[in-house]
């Protein structure tokens, strides 16, 4: 029953219309986007892995929205392409996928028995038999392949890094430090006063010259815990090409 004395529901409690899926031509490209009407005073745009989301005030017209999108077309198309490239650069955990080791491409192969093999991508079938094999159950999932590849990377990293640390510790005449692998997003390596060196596992993907630079850099901190001129002289004494290696690492990192 309707109560005539009851006031109408406040507009503040009314729900706004659901989001709309729309498309628009921007710089000659067909761009899909989600249009949402929200309690806001200006237009807002967000681009992520889900695509373009546009939030606008409740009463703005579609014509106005599209005019704003056209004005921002260059930025929108650029950001969408950047996200597309990010997604395409994600590792594919599957047979045939290519992964770098010391700057060289290696390929994932899986035998009928469910054995994952990491082999140089240039090798022929006969040479594959002599490469590292990781036994796993058959009918492998992407998660199982990822686990096998990461175990392979860890083994390669610990072996290579340990050898290079021993080499440069001898050159610098410092005590052999402890080695630990890290998953840091922005640091290739670090060293603390307790004599523990952390090296990013991803460094094993880079050429050996860059591995050596990072190792020489971090072990030099066992003598100078700073980045003073004295520190760089120490680095240069065991790795004369450190300036070029530093620039290259930043460029490929």
N, C-alpha and C positions, 0 to 999 in steps of 0.2 A: 504494500500500500504506500502511496506517495504522500509524504507529509508536507503540506504546503508551507508550514512554518519553518521547515528545515532549510537552511541556506544551501545553495548549490556547492558542490565540492570545490575547494580552492584550486586555482590553476597551479599553485605550487606543488600540489600532490599529484597532479595528472602526469601520466607517463608520456614521454615524447614518442614520436613514431619510430619504428624499428629502422635499422640501417638499410640502405639500398645498395644494391650492386649495380654499378653504372660503368659505361665505357666512353672514352673520348679520344679524338685524334690529336696527338701532340707531336709536333715536328715530323709529321708523316707516319708516326707509329700509333698503333691501336693500344691504348692504355686502359686497363681495367682498374677501377678503384671502388672503395667503399665510402658511401656518403652517409654521414651521421649528423643529425640535428641535435645540438646540445645547448645547455644553458651557458652560453658564452657570448662575448661581444664581438669577437673577431674570428676570422677563419684560421683554422689550424691544420697543418699537414704533417703526416708522419709516414716515413718510408722504412720498412723493415723487411724481414724475410717473407712476410705475408703479402707484401705489396704496398700500394698507396692507400692511405686512409685519410679522408678529408672530413673535418668537423666544422660545422658552421652554426651560426645563431638560428633559432627556430624559424624565423620569418624571412630569411634570405631566399631569393629566387634561384632557380637552377641556372638561369641565364647569367646571373652575377657570378655564381660559382665557376662556371665554365670560362668566363672571361678572366677570372683570377688564375685559373689553371693554365690558360694559354699564355698569360704574362710570365708565369713561372715554368714554362715548358722546358727550357734548357736545363734548369736545376732538377726538375722532376725526372726527366729522361736520363740525365747523368747519374742520379742516385739509384734509380732502378737498375741501370746497367751495372753499377758497382755491386749491388746486392746479388745480381745474377752471376757476376764473376766470382763473388765470394762463395756462392753455393756450388758453382761448377768446380771450384778449386778444392773442395772438400775431398779427402781421400775416399777412394772407392774400395771397400773391403770385399774384393771378389777375385776369382781366378783371372789372371791376365792383367791385373792392376800393376802399375809401375810405381816403385818407390825408390828414392835416391839413397845411395850409400857412398859417402866420401865423394860426392859430386857425380857419381856414375849411376845410370838407371839399372834397377833390378826388378825382376818380374815375379809375381806370385803365380805358382803353378800348384795344382792339386792332383795327385794320382788317384786312380780308381779305388785304391785302398784307403784313401782319406789322409794321405801324407802331404803336408804343405811343404813346398820347396821354394826357397828364395834363390833365384839364379840371375846372373847378369843378363840383361835384356838382349844382349847380342849373341849369347851362347846358342849353340845348336842342341838338338835333343841328346846327343851322345855325351856332351859335356855336362848336362844337367845332373847326371848320375853321381858326379863327384862333388856336388854342392851340399851345403847344410840341409838336412832334412828334419822336419818337426812332425813327429807322428801324432795324428789327431783322428778322431772317429770320422767315418765317411759321412756323406750328406752334410757338409759343413755349412754353418750359418755365417753371416757376415760378422757376427760377434766373435765366433770361433776363429775366423781368419784374422780379425783385428788382434785378438789376443796372441795368436801365433806370430804375427808380424811384429808386434810390440815386444814380445819376448826375444825375437831375433834382433831387433834394434838394441835392446838392453844389453844383450850378450856382446854384440859388436861394439857398442859404446864403451862398456867396461873394459873390454880387451884392448881396444885402440887407445882410449884415454889413459889407461894404466901404463901402457908402453911409452906414450909421449910424455907423461908426467915423470916417469923414471928417467927419460932422456934429458929433460930440461932441469930436473932437480940436480942431476949430476953436473950439468953445465953451470948452474948457478951456485953449486956447492951448498945446497940447503937440504935439510932432512926431508925424506920422502913423506909427503903429506897424505892424509886420508882422502879418499875420493868418494864423493857421493853424487848421484845423478839428481838433477832437478827438473822440474816442469815449469819453471818460471816463464812468464809470457814475454818479458822484455829484456831479461838478462841472459847473456850467454854463459856467464860464469861469475863466481864470487869466491872470496877467500877471507877467512877470519883469523883472529890472533891465536886461535887454538890449533892452527895448522890444518884446518879442514877446507878442502877445495870442493866447491859445487860446480859441476859443469852441466849445462842444459843437454838433455839427451838428443835434442834436435840438431845439435852441433855435428853429430855423426853423419848427418845428411850432407854436410858441406865438404868442399875439398880439403885435403889434408893440410894444405898450407894455412887454411883458416883455423883449423883445429890447433895447429902448432902456435899460431898467434895468440889464441885465447889461453892456451896452457902456459905459454911464456909470460903472458900478461899476469895471470893469476898467481903464478909461482913467484914472480917478482915482488908481489905484495908481501911475501914472507920476509922480505928484506926491508921494503918501504911500504908501509900501510897507508899510502896516499897516492896522489897523481902529480907529484912534484916533478921538477926537472930531473932530480936525482933518480926518481922512479923510472922515468922514460929512458934515461941513460942505461939503467940496468936492463930494461926490456930490449933496447937496441943492441946491447952487448951480446945477447944470445939470439936475437931475431932482428937483424938489420933492416929488413923490409917491413917493419911493423906499421909504418905510416900507410903504405899502399894496402896492406892487409886489413887495417882498421877501416879504411874507406870502402874496401870491397865488401867486408862483412856487413857494414851498415847498408850498403846498396842492395845486397842480396837477402838481408835479414828480413 
